[in-house]
Amino acid sequence: MPTVVTLDHVTKRFATGQTAVDQVSLAIDSGQAVALLGPNGAGKSTSISLMLGLIGPTTGHVRLYGGDPRQARTRTRIGVMLQGVSVVDRLSVVETVNLFRSFYPHPLPLKRLLSAAQLEDKANARASGLSGGQMRRLQFALSLAGDPEVLFLDEPTVGMDVSARRAFWEELRSFLATGRTLLLTTHDLQEADSVADRVIVMNQGKILADDAPEQLKMAFAGRQVSFVAGEEVTVADLHRLPEVLDVQVNGRHVIVRAGNSDRFLRALFNRYRQISDVLVSGGGLEDAFVRLTEQGRTHSDEKENDRT
């Protein structure tokens, strides 16, 4: 498969001295659905800006379809939905969409774009007067205007209500079903888990993990074991059992996050008799994300202490 995006040892350092992206290398191939995750300030939006050529790297190289991201012929192949982008004043929704359609050699039909954004009833309204959620839907339509091969979406559902979010994800799944490419940043980890076939976790400008969602969940989220415990079972004793990562107790109901649930359960039953209603489930992407970012902060703190 052809490579869509390449970052080769890229660092972006701003004039303030902040290093937003720190020696990042990655490649995104055509047909992949990639979720770029991380806490606020992790470097996600800066990474997308670098990929799009909106800013240049301090060091390293960025390639979009093997060339300069700023080339006009390359930009006709992509769709972009960023945060904080305004529309042209005094234009209606239809006029705004048609303006963007005029930038591309083979745009999608106007009716199709209004339907994708659920803005048929706002077609003649002034675009600058739309609500926050409606504006995000309009920006989604604009990102699709050129019938792109790849979409770059930065926190796309911010401000959308439940109905609009559901329609957005349905449209995005239809886009991916055609074999096209997606790079998405989002704080909605449940939706990222359902859409992405690859997850990249960033923190403090560095990549902490890069793998399929299932692999990340297996490696970092562990398994969740819930059960009802007898009075003999204490939290301190549970922490001493093998593979225990975390323990939550609500009355006699216990939830244990375990690295290896089979080994934990064998030790649990060997030690205690009053255990009932056992349920084992896989940890979610949110669990893996929290553990990864916590590890990243701990590692960073240790390095900082080593320098002092």
Secondary structure, DSSP 8 states (H G I E B T S, - for coil): --EEEEEEEEEEE-TTS-EEEEEEEEEEETT-EEEEE-STTSSHHHHHHHHTTSS--SEEEEEETTB-TT-HHHHTTEEEE-SS----TT-BHHHHHHHHHTTSSS---HHHHHHHTT-GGGTTSBGGGS-HHHHHHHHHHHHHTT--SEEEEESTTTT--HHHHHHHHHHHHHHHHTT-EEEEE-S-HHHHHHH-SEEEEEETTEEEEEE-HHHHIIIII-EEEEEEE-TT--HHHHHHSTTEEEEEEETTEEEEEESSHHHHHHHHHHH-S-EEEEEEEE--HHHHHHHHHHHHHHHHHHHHHHH-
